[in-house]
């Protein structure tokens, strides 16, 4: 009886791809999207400065200035949320593409095994 090592290797590769494709996808995304963009970093720095300024203002004495700084903070928070949302949609697209590639690769390995 002859053992087909090629078939054993392919079936093992197929099973590993099926089981760990989501973890591999997460690792790839972690390497790609670890850095913040310059725009996000700038928004966070401005937000920190504005919050410090807001903490220094007495709302009873300078309500107009306090409200103005508060509106600026709210605008920056909205911009950060919008940027985060677009980044998250890009990540989801990339996740989908990577999963499709893994699925195609698994199918090709299965076809080779047949």
N, C-alpha and C positions, 0 to 999 in steps of 0.2 A: 504494500500500500504506500503510495507516494503522497507526501504532504506538500500541499501547495502553499508555500510561505507567502507568496505574493497576495493570494486571496485572504490569508489571515491578516496580513498587514493592512490591506485595503478595508476589510471589515472593521478592524480596530480603529483606523483613521475615520471611517464613517461614523462610528459610534462616538468617538471623541468630538467630532465636529458637531454632531447633533446635541450632545450633552453640554459642551462648553462654548457654543457659539455666542451666547449672550454675554458670557464673562469676557470672552475675547473682544467682543464689540465694545464693552465698557472700558476695557483696558486701552483700546485704540482711541476711543473718545477722550479718555483721561489724558493721554499724551497730546492729543490735538488741541483740546480746549482748556488747558491749564492756565494759560496766560490771559490776563484781563486786557482789554483794549485800552489804548491811551485815553479814549473818550470816557470810559467808565471810571478810570483812575482819576481823571480830572473832575468828573461829577462828584465822586466821593470826597475828594479834597475840598471842593467848594462847599459841599454839604457839611463837612466837619467845621469849616471856618464859619459858616452861617449859623450853625447850632451854638458855637461858642459865643458868637455875637449876640444871638438871641438870649442866651443865659445871662449876659451882662446887662441887658436892657430890663428896666423895671416896667412891667406892663401897665401899672397904674399911672406912672408919670409920663411915659412916652408910648402911648397906645398906638399911634399912627406908625411910628418906626417899628414897633414890635410886630404889628400886623403886616407891614411891608416885608420884613425879614421872614415872617412865617409863610407868606405867600411865595416868596422865593424858594424857601425850603420845600414847600409842597410841589412847586414846578420841577425842582430837581429830582424829587422822589418819583414823580410821574415819568420823567425822562429815563431814570434808572429802570423803572418797571418796564417801560416800553423797550428799552435796549435789552433787558433780560429776556423779555418775551421773544424778541426776534432771534436772540442767540439760542434760546431753547428750541425754537422751531427749526433753526439750522441744525442743531444737534439731533433732533428727531429725524430730519431728512437723512442725515448722514448715517444714523443708526439703521434706518430702513435700507439704505443702499448697502451697507455692510452686511446686514442680515440676508439680503438678496444674493450677494456674492457668496456668502457661506452656504446658502441653500443650493445655489447652482453648482458650487464646488462639490457639495455632498452628492448631488444628483449625478454629476459626472463620475465621481468615484464609484457610485453604485452601478452605473452603466458599464464601467470598466470591469467591475467584479462579475457582471453577468457574462 
